Amino acid sequence: MTRSQKKGPFVDEKLYNKVVMAKDRNDNSPIKTWCRRCTIVPEFVGRKFEIHNGRRFIPLYVTEEMVGHKLGEFSPTRTYKGHISGKRK
Amino acid sequence: MPRIAGVDIPANKKIEYSLRYIYAIGPHVSLKILKAANIEPGVKAKDLTEDEVGRIATVIEQDYQVEGAARRFVSGNIARLRDIACYRGLRHRMGLPCRGQKTRSNARTRKGPKKTVAGKKGVKELSRG
């Protein structure tokens, strides 16, 4: 079910502050985060993140089109390399 | 047979239903259009006057995206998801369902016809039967 409009988008405050502070300092080094549930807000555009997928940090450069999605959507948690071809064996 | 929004030729049904043959017009929009055009939903499509058909056409043209425009809108949205490589975009690329359905079984609409894998459990019985 979609989130109630009245609550507004969910943004992790700690992460948000970190982003704003980094912006003030003109620091564009990637921000490591575990906060996959955090919505991407316009302030994040042009920033670099490293989003944990449970094992590794997946680098992500946020573009304008990504606003409104969650950070976790860009850091796949499953590995699937396909099945071994059935013909051999 | 009246002709609305380009190629579509709704049949010999009530206009409320025949409008739905146009892509991107469903039950709700159909009724809304008829209300805006001030036409009784129960009238058969063939019984509409030229003027009424024209009124429907103008309402659709002004306020709704139908057929090609609507299709472009949808495929544009999907292309966007693919481009930004978010989870839904990846699922679209892989041709798998993107709304969290299970894929262990079923999901045939997205995955297409069954591909039988040799050596998998149960195949012998299948090929004999």
Backbone of each chain as ProteinMPNN parsed JSONL, in Angstrom:
{"seq_chain_A": "MTRSQKKGPFVDEKLYNKVVMAKDRNDNSPIKTWCRRCTIVPEFVGRKFEIHNGRRFIPLYVTEEMVGHKLGEFSPTRTYKGHISGKRK", "coords_chain_A": {"N_chain_A": [[0.857, -1.198, 0.0], [0.429, 2.286, -0.657], [2.226, 4.999, 0.867], [0.851, 7.159, 3.336], [-0.261, 10.355, 2.345], [-0.224, 12.498, 4.038], [1.837, 12.171, 5.801], [4.062, 12.705, 4.362], [7.133, 12.222, 2.454], [9.338, 9.592, 3.507], [12.298, 10.369, 5.027], [15.52, 9.736, 6.067], [16.682, 11.307, 8.861], [19.266, 11.706, 9.912], [20.868, 10.995, 7.763], [20.019, 12.86, 5.921], [20.823, 15.284, 7.108], [23.535, 14.879, 7.006], [23.993, 14.907, 4.277], [23.288, 17.532, 3.644], [25.156, 18.914, 5.143], [27.523, 18.062, 3.963], [27.209, 19.211, 1.534], [27.374, 21.895, 2.163], [29.999, 22.01, 2.864], [31.1, 21.594, 0.488], [31.812, 19.083, -0.255], [32.217, 16.257, -2.04], [32.503, 13.566, -1.615], [31.656, 10.081, -1.61], [28.807, 9.088, 0.311], [28.528, 6.774, 2.748], [25.935, 4.535, 3.441], [23.427, 2.793, 5.282], [20.881, 3.133, 5.044], [18.475, 2.124, 3.416], [15.841, 2.525, 3.199], [15.309, 5.125, 2.898], [13.851, 7.873, 1.275], [14.709, 9.341, -1.873], [15.417, 12.647, -2.028], [15.123, 15.94, -3.551], [17.426, 17.315, -2.694], [19.408, 15.449, -2.722], [20.295, 15.146, -5.235], [22.893, 14.831, -7.58], [24.727, 14.037, -5.771], [26.965, 11.607, -4.341], [26.482, 8.281, -3.322], [26.957, 5.435, -1.207], [25.436, 2.526, -1.02], [24.376, 0.14, 1.208], [23.982, -3.331, 0.59], [23.544, -5.419, 2.157], [25.764, -6.88, 1.99], [27.77, -5.658, 0.45], [28.82, -2.272, -0.341], [27.035, -0.473, -2.602], [27.902, 1.661, -5.145], [26.402, 4.769, -6.011], [25.365, 7.32, -8.131], [23.381, 10.023, -7.775], [20.754, 11.032, -9.807], [18.499, 13.446, -11.269], [16.216, 12.141, -12.089], [15.866, 10.125, -10.306], [14.645, 10.983, -8.068], [12.266, 10.573, -5.538], [12.262, 7.855, -5.559], [13.366, 5.063, -3.506], [16.447, 4.771, -1.715], [17.297, 2.146, -1.508], [16.306, 0.881, -3.741], [18.194, 1.004, -5.646], [20.211, -0.662, -5.117], [20.802, -3.705, -5.543], [19.869, -6.694, -3.841], [20.077, -9.317, -4.33], [21.83, -12.004, -5.898], [21.944, -13.247, -9.099], [23.012, -15.222, -11.52], [22.05, -16.52, -13.639], [20.963, -19.73, -14.98], [22.956, -22.736, -15.202], [23.875, -23.813, -18.429], [21.644, -26.113, -19.822], [22.299, -28.084, -21.643], [24.904, -29.159, -21.614], [26.617, -31.598, -19.548]], "CA_chain_A": [[0.0, 0.0, 0.0], [1.251, 3.493, -0.706], [2.346, 5.727, 2.116], [-0.116, 8.239, 3.494], [0.232, 11.646, 1.853], [-0.091, 13.488, 5.109], [3.111, 11.982, 6.465], [5.163, 13.154, 3.518], [8.069, 11.142, 2.181], [10.218, 9.223, 4.606], [13.71, 10.675, 4.805], [16.305, 9.508, 7.271], [17.16, 12.637, 9.231], [20.718, 11.711, 10.053], [21.453, 10.989, 6.425], [19.679, 14.138, 5.3], [21.724, 16.297, 7.66], [24.868, 14.585, 6.502], [24.044, 15.361, 2.891], [23.271, 18.997, 3.628], [26.437, 19.382, 5.658], [28.532, 17.799, 2.937], [26.987, 20.192, 0.488], [27.917, 23.16, 2.657], [31.469, 21.921, 2.871], [31.493, 21.347, -0.889], [32.5, 17.796, -0.174], [31.403, 15.333, -2.83], [32.908, 12.174, -1.471], [30.456, 9.28, -1.432], [28.327, 8.907, 1.671], [28.151, 5.387, 3.009], [24.702, 4.474, 4.212], [22.663, 1.549, 5.375], [19.486, 3.547, 5.087], [17.878, 1.795, 2.125], [14.425, 2.896, 3.196], [15.221, 6.572, 2.803], [13.45, 8.382, -0.033], [15.642, 10.281, -2.475], [14.8, 13.969, -2.134], [15.87, 16.761, -4.506], [18.721, 17.724, -2.15], [20.391, 14.389, -2.932], [20.689, 15.105, -6.643], [24.276, 15.205, -7.845], [25.572, 13.517, -4.695], [27.337, 10.199, -4.472], [26.182, 7.465, -2.152], [27.297, 4.015, -1.246], [24.295, 1.951, -0.327], [24.613, -1.233, 1.623], [22.98, -4.283, 0.104], [23.614, -6.557, 3.052], [27.088, -7.48, 1.865], [28.714, -4.661, -0.045], [28.247, -0.953, -0.579], [26.894, -0.273, -4.037], [28.0, 3.091, -5.426], [25.3, 5.344, -6.777], [25.362, 8.752, -8.361], [21.948, 10.328, -7.839], [20.33, 11.991, -10.827], [17.201, 14.062, -11.015], [15.129, 11.185, -12.349], [15.744, 9.154, -9.218], [13.922, 11.589, -6.953], [11.001, 9.902, -5.258], [12.515, 6.439, -5.305], [14.116, 4.839, -2.274], [17.851, 4.447, -1.966], [17.463, 0.697, -1.618], [15.919, 0.396, -5.063], [19.338, 1.061, -6.541], [21.255, -1.507, -4.573], [20.165, -5.021, -5.543], [20.3, -7.534, -2.731], [20.173, -10.721, -4.728], [22.689, -12.292, -7.041], [21.438, -14.315, -9.957], [23.84, -15.176, -12.708], [21.426, -17.392, -14.626], [21.181, -21.154, -14.748], [23.978, -23.338, -16.041], [23.162, -24.255, -19.624], [21.158, -27.458, -19.575], [22.718, -29.053, -22.652], [26.093, -29.867, -21.125], [26.463, -32.416, -18.349]], "C_chain_A": [[0.888, 1.241, 0.0], [1.202, 4.228, 0.623], [1.347, 6.878, 2.151], [0.5, 9.58, 3.105], [0.56, 12.594, 2.996], [1.243, 13.364, 5.832], [4.252, 12.584, 5.658], [6.143, 12.019, 3.312], [8.939, 10.85, 3.383], [11.655, 9.538, 4.227], [14.434, 10.485, 6.128], [16.984, 10.812, 7.665], [18.672, 12.726, 9.316], [21.386, 11.812, 8.683], [21.233, 12.329, 5.749], [20.625, 15.239, 5.782], [23.129, 16.137, 7.118], [25.028, 15.133, 5.081], [24.134, 16.885, 2.853], [24.61, 19.552, 4.095], [27.536, 19.197, 4.624], [28.427, 18.828, 1.826], [27.588, 21.537, 0.896], [29.435, 23.171, 2.567], [32.003, 21.703, 1.455], [32.253, 20.031, -1.025], [31.657, 16.782, -0.954], [31.925, 13.909, -2.762], [31.663, 11.337, -1.179], [30.09, 9.084, 0.038], [27.895, 7.461, 1.831], [26.868, 5.373, 3.819], [24.101, 3.081, 4.193], [21.178, 1.851, 5.191], [18.825, 3.358, 3.729], [16.449, 2.303, 2.023], [14.223, 4.386, 2.994], [14.845, 7.004, 1.386], [14.513, 9.338, -0.568], [14.921, 11.609, -2.669], [15.672, 14.847, -3.043], [17.25, 17.176, -4.012], [19.809, 16.698, -2.449], [20.957, 14.403, -4.351], [22.127, 15.584, -6.81], [25.237, 14.725, -6.777], [25.907, 12.061, -4.978], [27.012, 9.476, -3.177], [26.821, 6.108, -2.31], [26.262, 3.317, -0.38], [24.549, 0.48, -0.032], [23.55, -2.156, 1.06], [22.964, -5.524, 0.981], [24.997, -7.172, 3.034], [28.124, -6.417, 1.496], [28.017, -3.307, -0.083], [28.214, -0.724, -2.079], [26.958, 1.219, -4.315], [26.839, 3.57, -6.281], [25.499, 6.844, -6.902], [23.91, 9.149, -8.596], [21.676, 11.37, -8.928], [18.916, 12.462, -10.529], [16.042, 13.071, -11.155], [14.881, 10.246, -11.185], [14.959, 9.703, -8.039], [12.579, 10.878, -6.781], [11.154, 8.407, -5.077], [13.234, 6.308, -3.972], [15.548, 4.481, -2.634], [18.039, 2.952, -2.236], [17.125, 0.143, -2.982], [17.106, 0.325, -6.002], [20.492, 0.184, -6.077], [20.723, -2.927, -4.446], [20.749, -5.936, -4.472], [20.491, -8.983, -3.137], [21.122, -10.879, -5.892], [22.059, -13.43, -7.813], [22.206, -14.229, -11.253], [23.259, -16.03, -13.812], [21.707, -18.841, -14.308], [22.313, -21.642, -15.636], [23.267, -23.941, -17.236], [22.861, -25.739, -19.513], [21.755, -28.504, -20.488], [23.941, -29.862, -22.223], [25.73, -30.665, -19.895], [26.647, -33.868, -18.681]], "O_chain_A": [[1.969, 1.24, 0.589], [0.255, 4.089, 1.397], [1.043, 7.487, 1.126], [1.627, 9.898, 3.483], [1.5, 13.386, 2.922], [1.729, 14.335, 6.412], [5.293, 12.933, 6.214], [6.006, 10.962, 3.929], [9.244, 11.738, 4.178], [12.167, 9.036, 3.227], [14.018, 11.001, 7.165], [17.771, 11.363, 6.895], [19.28, 13.691, 8.855], [22.318, 12.587, 8.471], [22.124, 12.869, 5.093], [21.156, 16.017, 4.989], [23.818, 17.111, 6.812], [26.046, 15.733, 4.733], [24.949, 17.454, 2.126], [25.134, 20.516, 3.536], [28.377, 20.076, 4.435], [29.43, 19.257, 1.255], [28.222, 22.222, 0.093], [30.061, 24.181, 2.245], [33.215, 21.635, 1.247], [33.198, 19.904, -1.803], [30.524, 16.485, -0.576], [31.807, 13.142, -3.718], [30.717, 11.831, -0.566], [30.962, 8.935, 0.894], [27.001, 6.986, 1.13], [26.734, 6.126, 4.784], [24.243, 2.316, 3.239], [20.338, 0.951, 5.182], [18.638, 4.319, 2.982], [15.911, 2.489, 0.931], [13.088, 4.857, 2.928], [15.451, 6.553, 0.414], [15.144, 10.062, 0.201], [13.929, 11.682, -3.394], [16.837, 14.525, -3.276], [18.157, 17.373, -4.821], [20.995, 17.027, -2.434], [21.966, 13.758, -4.634], [22.524, 16.609, -6.254], [26.439, 14.979, -6.866], [25.226, 11.382, -5.747], [27.239, 9.992, -2.082], [27.179, 5.692, -3.411], [26.223, 3.497, 0.838], [24.891, -0.305, -0.916], [22.366, -1.82, 1.046], [22.431, -6.561, 0.587], [25.369, -7.903, 3.952], [29.179, -6.291, 2.117], [26.806, -3.201, 0.113], [29.247, -0.776, -2.747], [26.151, 1.976, -3.777], [26.36, 2.856, -7.162], [25.763, 7.542, -5.923], [23.279, 8.653, -9.529], [22.288, 12.438, -8.959], [18.237, 11.935, -9.648], [15.039, 13.151, -10.446], [13.814, 9.641, -11.084], [14.64, 8.963, -7.109], [11.861, 10.621, -7.747], [10.279, 7.756, -4.507], [13.657, 7.301, -3.379], [15.824, 3.957, -3.714], [18.838, 2.556, -3.084], [17.591, -0.934, -3.354], [17.042, -0.334, -7.039], [21.609, 0.282, -6.587], [20.249, -3.323, -3.381], [21.956, -5.949, -4.23], [21.013, -9.785, -2.363], [21.214, -10.012, -6.762], [21.687, -14.454, -7.24], [22.062, -13.263, -12.002], [23.916, -16.246, -14.83], [22.564, -19.158, -13.484], [22.601, -21.056, -16.679], [22.188, -24.515, -17.096], [23.732, -26.529, -19.149], [21.731, -29.691, -20.163], [24.012, -31.073, -22.433], [24.687, -30.452, -19.276], [26.554, -34.72, -17.797]]}, "seq_chain_B": "MPRIAGVDIPANKKIEYSLRYIYAIGPHVSLKILKAANIEPGVKAKDLTEDEVGRIATVIEQDYQVEGAARRFVSGNIARLRDIACYRGLRHRMGLPCRGQKTRSNARTRKGPKKTVAGKKGVKELSRG", "coords_chain_B": {"N_chain_B": [[-20.92, 2.865, -38.367], [-19.442, 4.641, -35.798], [-16.546, 6.746, -35.606], [-13.957, 7.334, -33.534], [-11.294, 9.144, -32.089], [-9.135, 8.572, -33.974], [-8.22, 5.508, -35.337], [-10.063, 3.902, -34.084], [-13.003, 1.965, -33.979], [-15.724, 1.705, -32.422], [-18.248, -0.726, -31.57], [-21.528, -2.059, -32.028], [-22.68, -1.459, -29.625], [-23.705, -0.218, -26.381], [-22.793, 3.171, -25.953], [-21.323, 3.788, -23.736], [-19.963, 1.436, -23.219], [-18.706, 0.908, -25.639], [-16.881, 2.901, -25.957], [-14.814, 2.067, -24.443], [-13.242, 0.543, -26.006], [-11.271, 2.004, -26.97], [-7.846, 2.554, -26.476], [-6.635, 3.151, -23.251], [-8.995, 4.086, -22.248], [-11.189, 3.393, -19.795], [-13.821, 1.967, -17.712], [-14.394, 4.073, -15.879], [-13.32, 6.476, -16.939], [-14.641, 6.487, -19.344], [-17.335, 6.972, -18.574], [-16.995, 9.478, -17.475], [-16.241, 11.002, -19.671], [-18.581, 10.885, -21.197], [-20.295, 12.237, -19.565], [-19.157, 14.769, -19.579], [-19.519, 15.384, -22.233], [-22.141, 15.473, -22.308], [-23.931, 13.277, -22.871], [-26.192, 10.57, -22.938], [-25.312, 7.613, -21.258], [-26.397, 5.152, -21.956], [-27.073, 5.016, -24.644], [-27.016, 3.469, -27.837], [-24.058, 3.021, -29.781], [-24.303, 3.265, -32.525], [-26.569, 4.778, -32.783], [-25.918, 7.369, -32.303], [-25.778, 10.85, -33.089], [-24.047, 12.703, -35.67], [-23.134, 15.066, -34.577], [-23.057, 14.477, -31.831], [-21.087, 12.508, -31.74], [-18.966, 14.05, -32.551], [-18.807, 15.744, -30.359], [-17.994, 14.013, -28.327], [-15.507, 13.328, -29.367], [-14.133, 15.76, -29.266], [-14.019, 16.205, -26.517], [-12.412, 14.083, -25.695], [-10.082, 14.669, -27.076], [-9.315, 17.064, -25.908], [-9.018, 16.602, -23.109], [-7.89, 14.093, -22.548], [-5.399, 11.521, -22.729], [-5.051, 9.319, -25.218], [-4.803, 6.146, -26.983], [-2.068, 6.229, -29.159], [-0.61, 8.324, -27.839], [-1.026, 7.683, -25.146], [0.093, 5.152, -25.063], [2.725, 5.776, -25.601], [3.276, 7.266, -23.378], [3.186, 5.325, -21.34], [5.231, 3.535, -22.168], [7.318, 5.256, -22.068], [7.531, 5.739, -19.334], [8.328, 3.225, -18.469], [10.756, 3.055, -19.78], [12.142, 5.01, -18.452], [12.389, 3.891, -15.885], [14.024, 1.743, -16.545], [16.313, 3.061, -17.371], [17.314, 4.394, -15.088], [18.023, 2.286, -13.639], [16.749, 1.174, -11.35], [15.17, -1.01, -8.932], [12.692, -1.891, -10.024], [13.143, -1.222, -12.68], [15.204, -2.956, -13.341], [13.912, -5.383, -13.136], [12.131, -5.13, -15.222], [13.929, -5.15, -17.326], [14.862, -7.745, -17.137], [12.658, -9.105, -17.765], [10.88, -10.028, -15.856], [8.301, -10.266, -13.302], [7.543, -7.129, -11.695], [6.356, -6.378, -9.377], [6.715, -7.643, -6.996], [5.667, -10.239, -7.077], [5.659, -13.867, -6.759], [8.153, -15.927, -8.323], [8.845, -18.463, -8.386], [6.968, -20.32, -9.097], [4.471, -20.131, -11.641], [3.963, -16.793, -12.893], [3.9, -16.615, -15.601], [2.977, -14.838, -17.494], [4.825, -12.774, -17.678], [7.2, -14.188, -18.016], [6.861, -15.679, -20.278], [6.209, -18.487, -22.565], [6.541, -21.827, -21.194], [9.815, -23.07, -20.585], [11.26, -26.027, -20.94], [13.539, -27.719, -18.87], [16.142, -29.918, -19.358], [16.919, -32.849, -17.485], [16.028, -31.94, -15.14], [14.133, -32.471, -12.172], [11.307, -34.521, -12.6], [10.96, -34.207, -15.301], [11.293, -36.439, -16.939], [8.995, -37.967, -16.5], [7.198, -36.219, -17.579], [7.847, -36.098, -20.34], [7.32, -38.66, -21.133], [4.639, -38.853, -20.679]], "CA_chain_B": [[-20.007, 2.75, -37.22], [-18.766, 5.907, -35.525], [-15.082, 6.659, -35.576], [-13.491, 8.298, -32.541], [-9.872, 9.073, -31.735], [-8.326, 7.882, -34.979], [-8.615, 4.263, -35.985], [-10.975, 3.046, -33.33], [-14.378, 1.912, -34.419], [-16.525, 0.945, -31.462], [-19.274, -1.516, -32.266], [-22.947, -1.834, -31.959], [-22.98, -1.585, -28.203], [-23.957, 1.071, -25.746], [-21.603, 4.023, -26.115], [-20.573, 3.671, -22.487], [-19.066, 0.284, -23.333], [-17.903, 0.887, -26.863], [-15.758, 3.831, -25.797], [-13.714, 1.377, -23.764], [-12.39, -0.131, -26.975], [-10.142, 2.891, -27.201], [-6.789, 2.318, -25.503], [-6.559, 4.118, -22.145], [-10.31, 4.472, -21.739], [-11.813, 2.321, -19.038], [-15.182, 2.264, -17.28], [-14.516, 5.343, -15.188], [-13.063, 7.572, -17.878], [-15.725, 6.456, -20.324], [-18.496, 7.673, -18.027], [-16.646, 10.883, -17.301], [-16.285, 11.634, -20.99], [-19.976, 11.033, -21.612], [-20.885, 13.286, -18.757], [-18.628, 16.045, -20.066], [-20.087, 15.63, -23.558], [-23.587, 15.541, -22.095], [-24.587, 12.227, -23.648], [-26.734, 9.47, -22.154], [-24.409, 6.48, -21.438], [-27.064, 3.954, -22.447], [-27.388, 5.078, -26.079], [-26.165, 2.622, -28.689], [-23.082, 3.826, -30.515], [-24.759, 3.534, -33.894], [-27.66, 5.751, -32.756], [-25.425, 8.718, -32.023], [-25.73, 11.752, -34.248], [-22.722, 13.211, -36.027], [-22.792, 16.11, -33.617], [-22.696, 13.854, -30.551], [-19.775, 11.878, -31.928], [-17.99, 15.141, -32.56], [-18.639, 16.245, -29.006], [-17.151, 13.05, -27.614], [-14.146, 13.426, -29.899], [-13.443, 16.961, -28.769], [-13.722, 16.019, -25.095], [-11.25, 13.197, -25.582], [-8.897, 15.369, -27.569], [-8.89, 18.116, -25.006], [-8.685, 16.272, -21.736], [-7.361, 12.765, -22.279], [-4.356, 10.927, -23.554], [-5.515, 7.992, -25.625], [-4.081, 5.449, -28.059], [-0.614, 6.409, -29.299], [-0.054, 9.175, -26.79], [-1.056, 6.943, -23.891], [1.081, 4.07, -25.162], [4.043, 6.393, -25.485], [3.411, 7.655, -21.973], [3.5, 4.128, -20.555], [6.551, 2.983, -22.483], [8.286, 6.23, -21.573], [7.714, 5.488, -17.906], [9.125, 2.009, -18.3], [12.113, 3.37, -20.225], [12.77, 5.773, -17.382], [12.773, 2.944, -14.837], [15.164, 0.984, -17.047], [17.487, 3.921, -17.443], [17.906, 4.709, -13.801], [18.45, 1.009, -13.058], [16.203, 0.881, -10.038], [14.741, -2.403, -8.867], [11.633, -2.147, -11.014], [13.746, -1.161, -14.007], [15.961, -4.192, -13.553], [12.938, -6.458, -13.37], [11.635, -4.949, -16.584], [14.968, -5.606, -18.235], [14.975, -9.197, -17.081], [11.396, -9.704, -18.181], [10.252, -10.69, -14.72], [7.341, -9.365, -12.673], [8.243, -6.133, -10.881], [5.582, -5.924, -8.218], [6.906, -8.516, -5.848], [5.042, -11.556, -7.149], [6.63, -14.951, -6.734], [8.514, -16.426, -9.647], [9.181, -19.88, -8.285], [5.992, -20.932, -9.987], [3.64, -19.161, -12.373], [4.638, -15.631, -13.518], [4.046, -16.977, -17.015], [2.695, -13.69, -18.348], [6.068, -12.054, -17.89], [8.304, -15.06, -18.422], [6.585, -16.293, -21.564], [5.903, -19.91, -22.511], [7.447, -22.652, -20.394], [11.0, -23.645, -21.215], [11.562, -27.218, -20.162], [14.971, -27.895, -18.654], [16.449, -31.344, -19.296], [17.632, -33.278, -16.284], [15.371, -31.445, -13.936], [13.218, -33.444, -11.586], [9.943, -34.529, -13.119], [10.895, -34.054, -16.757], [11.112, -37.77, -17.535], [7.576, -38.302, -16.451], [6.479, -35.304, -18.475], [8.07, -36.423, -21.745], [6.663, -39.943, -21.406], [3.179, -38.723, -20.586]], "C_chain_B": [[-19.266, 4.05, -36.972], [-17.27, 5.69, -35.343], [-14.574, 7.745, -34.644], [-12.011, 8.057, -32.265], [-9.079, 8.219, -32.709], [-8.948, 6.596, -35.465], [-9.735, 3.504, -35.295], [-12.416, 3.131, -33.791], [-15.177, 1.075, -33.434], [-17.792, 0.379, -32.115], [-20.694, -1.072, -31.987], [-23.41, -2.084, -30.523], [-23.331, -0.213, -27.652], [-22.66, 1.872, -25.748], [-20.687, 3.95, -24.897], [-19.562, 2.517, -22.549], [-18.165, 0.387, -24.552], [-16.731, 1.869, -26.787], [-14.54, 3.137, -25.211], [-12.824, 0.622, -24.738], [-11.205, 0.736, -27.344], [-9.122, 2.66, -26.098], [-6.737, 3.479, -24.513], [-7.916, 4.672, -21.747], [-10.947, 3.261, -21.079], [-13.192, 2.75, -18.604], [-15.322, 3.683, -16.713], [-14.376, 6.521, -16.165], [-14.183, 7.656, -18.904], [-16.943, 7.243, -19.831], [-18.214, 9.163, -17.862], [-16.729, 11.645, -18.626], [-17.726, 11.897, -21.391], [-20.662, 12.139, -20.824], [-20.449, 14.659, -19.275], [-19.238, 16.408, -21.415], [-21.611, 15.716, -23.495], [-24.353, 14.538, -22.966], [-25.004, 11.105, -22.705], [-25.845, 8.223, -22.342], [-25.081, 5.264, -22.091], [-27.338, 3.931, -23.948], [-26.449, 4.174, -26.856], [-25.255, 3.505, -29.538], [-23.586, 4.189, -31.909], [-25.875, 4.588, -33.926], [-27.203, 7.176, -32.471], [-25.448, 9.567, -33.292], [-24.289, 12.18, -34.483], [-22.222, 14.174, -34.963], [-22.331, 15.508, -32.297], [-21.329, 13.191, -30.626], [-18.682, 12.934, -31.894], [-17.725, 15.658, -31.168], [-17.743, 15.314, -28.191], [-15.704, 13.214, -28.055], [-13.424, 14.643, -29.343], [-13.099, 16.809, -27.291], [-12.471, 15.176, -24.929], [-9.98, 13.94, -25.975], [-8.367, 16.368, -26.55], [-8.312, 17.597, -23.697], [-7.98, 14.943, -21.534], [-6.276, 12.378, -23.243], [-4.848, 9.553, -23.95], [-4.612, 7.432, -26.722], [-2.584, 5.725, -28.054], [0.007, 7.201, -28.179], [0.031, 8.417, -25.474], [-0.018, 5.827, -23.914], [2.479, 4.626, -24.996], [4.327, 6.775, -24.035], [3.862, 6.456, -21.14], [4.901, 3.635, -20.869], [7.648, 3.952, -22.07], [8.572, 6.018, -20.102], [8.595, 4.274, -17.68], [10.569, 2.288, -18.689], [12.86, 4.139, -19.146], [13.263, 4.823, -16.291], [13.995, 2.14, -15.264], [16.427, 1.811, -16.98], [18.14, 4.141, -16.096], [18.308, 3.455, -13.057], [17.977, 0.828, -11.626], [15.653, -0.542, -10.068], [13.689, -2.72, -9.915], [12.189, -2.147, -12.43], [14.501, -2.44, -14.333], [15.019, -5.343, -13.859], [12.352, -6.346, -14.769], [12.649, -5.467, -17.584], [15.029, -7.109, -18.294], [13.7, -9.887, -17.545], [10.74, -10.491, -17.074], [9.245, -9.734, -14.085], [8.029, -8.381, -11.74], [7.453, -5.699, -9.673], [5.617, -6.944, -7.087], [6.199, -9.852, -5.905], [6.099, -12.645, -7.093], [6.919, -15.416, -8.143], [8.928, -17.888, -9.597], [8.22, -20.688, -9.146], [5.191, -19.796, -10.626], [4.473, -18.004, -12.937], [4.81, -15.845, -15.005], [3.778, -15.798, -17.944], [3.984, -12.954, -18.681], [7.148, -12.951, -18.476], [8.076, -15.725, -19.774], [6.345, -17.789, -21.426], [6.968, -20.697, -21.761], [8.63, -23.139, -21.201], [11.386, -24.852, -20.384], [13.07, -27.398, -20.075], [15.247, -29.379, -18.5], [17.17, -31.657, -18.006], [17.019, -32.766, -15.011], [14.366, -32.49, -13.46], [11.845, -33.358, -12.25], [9.848, -34.456, -14.619], [10.652, -35.384, -17.444], [9.642, -38.152, -17.6], [6.792, -37.47, -17.455], [6.625, -35.762, -19.921], [7.42, -37.755, -22.1], [5.157, -39.746, -21.549], [2.516, -38.014, -21.697]], "O_chain_B": [[-18.535, 4.518, -37.844], [-16.808, 4.608, -34.98], [-14.735, 8.934, -34.92], [-11.546, 6.918, -32.215], [-8.427, 7.253, -32.311], [-10.078, 6.592, -35.953], [-10.294, 2.565, -35.862], [-12.972, 4.214, -33.97], [-15.292, -0.14, -33.601], [-18.323, 0.936, -33.076], [-20.995, 0.099, -31.751], [-24.373, -2.804, -30.259], [-23.264, 0.801, -28.346], [-21.573, 1.323, -25.567], [-19.464, 4.036, -25.004], [-18.459, 2.608, -22.008], [-16.997, 0.0, -24.504], [-15.719, 1.693, -27.464], [-13.4, 3.542, -25.437], [-11.77, 0.115, -24.353], [-10.247, 0.266, -27.958], [-9.48, 2.577, -24.923], [-6.788, 4.645, -24.904], [-7.986, 5.635, -20.982], [-11.208, 2.244, -21.722], [-13.697, 3.776, -19.061], [-16.27, 4.397, -17.041], [-15.207, 7.429, -16.197], [-14.618, 8.743, -19.285], [-17.508, 8.063, -20.555], [-19.088, 10.0, -18.084], [-17.22, 12.772, -18.688], [-18.063, 12.983, -21.863], [-21.496, 12.876, -21.349], [-21.255, 15.582, -19.392], [-19.451, 17.583, -21.712], [-22.277, 15.995, -24.492], [-25.283, 14.894, -23.69], [-24.265, 10.738, -21.791], [-25.637, 7.806, -23.481], [-24.406, 4.441, -22.708], [-27.795, 2.913, -24.469], [-25.251, 4.114, -26.581], [-25.641, 4.596, -29.956], [-23.326, 5.284, -32.408], [-26.108, 5.217, -34.958], [-28.025, 8.09, -32.406], [-25.182, 9.091, -34.396], [-23.43, 12.04, -33.612], [-21.077, 14.116, -34.515], [-21.346, 15.957, -31.71], [-20.52, 13.295, -29.705], [-17.623, 12.744, -31.294], [-16.59, 15.976, -30.814], [-16.855, 15.761, -27.465], [-14.789, 13.236, -27.231], [-12.247, 14.569, -28.991], [-12.027, 17.227, -26.852], [-11.585, 15.497, -24.136], [-8.951, 13.855, -25.305], [-7.161, 16.507, -26.349], [-7.274, 18.064, -23.227], [-7.503, 14.682, -20.43], [-6.225, 12.824, -24.39], [-5.045, 8.7, -23.084], [-3.785, 8.135, -27.301], [-1.909, 5.482, -27.054], [1.033, 6.806, -27.624], [1.036, 8.497, -24.768], [0.666, 5.581, -22.92], [3.32, 4.024, -24.33], [5.444, 6.633, -23.536], [4.795, 6.554, -20.342], [5.68, 3.347, -19.959], [8.766, 3.542, -21.758], [9.721, 6.105, -19.668], [9.484, 4.277, -16.828], [11.499, 1.826, -18.027], [14.06, 3.946, -18.948], [14.399, 4.927, -15.829], [14.892, 1.883, -14.46], [17.485, 1.322, -16.582], [19.363, 4.084, -15.969], [18.873, 3.535, -11.966], [18.742, 0.371, -10.776], [15.671, -1.198, -11.109], [13.797, -3.724, -10.62], [11.782, -2.946, -13.274], [14.445, -2.942, -15.456], [15.291, -6.172, -14.727], [12.105, -7.357, -15.425], [12.299, -6.133, -18.558], [15.224, -7.691, -19.36], [13.667, -11.107, -17.7], [10.109, -11.517, -17.329], [9.322, -8.525, -14.3], [8.99, -8.743, -11.062], [7.836, -4.742, -9.0], [4.661, -7.08, -6.324], [6.126, -10.548, -4.892], [7.279, -12.396, -7.343], [6.078, -15.325, -9.037], [9.31, -18.479, -10.608], [8.623, -21.625, -9.835], [5.247, -18.649, -10.184], [5.586, -18.229, -13.412], [5.748, -15.325, -15.61], [4.295, -15.76, -19.061], [4.207, -12.559, -19.825], [7.921, -12.523, -19.333], [9.011, -16.279, -20.354], [6.282, -18.31, -20.313], [8.131, -20.299, -21.697], [8.487, -23.565, -22.347], [11.799, -24.705, -19.234], [13.787, -27.251, -21.065], [14.673, -30.036, -17.631], [17.936, -30.842, -17.493], [17.451, -33.128, -13.916], [13.831, -33.276, -14.243], [11.296, -32.272, -12.438], [8.762, -34.626, -15.173], [9.9, -35.459, -18.416], [9.135, -38.599, -18.628], [5.853, -37.949, -18.092], [5.638, -35.811, -20.655], [7.013, -37.959, -23.244], [4.496, -40.357, -22.389], [1.294, -37.865, -21.691]]}, "name": "protein", "num_of_chains": 2, "seq": "MTRSQKKGPFVDEKLYNKVVMAKDRNDNSPIKTWCRRCTIVPEFVGRKFEIHNGRRFIPLYVTEEMVGHKLGEFSPTRTYKGHISGKRKMPRIAGVDIPANKKIEYSLRYIYAIGPHVSLKILKAANIEPGVKAKDLTEDEVGRIATVIEQDYQVEGAARRFVSGNIARLRDIACYRGLRHRMGLPCRGQKTRSNARTRKGPKKTVAGKKGVKELSRG"}
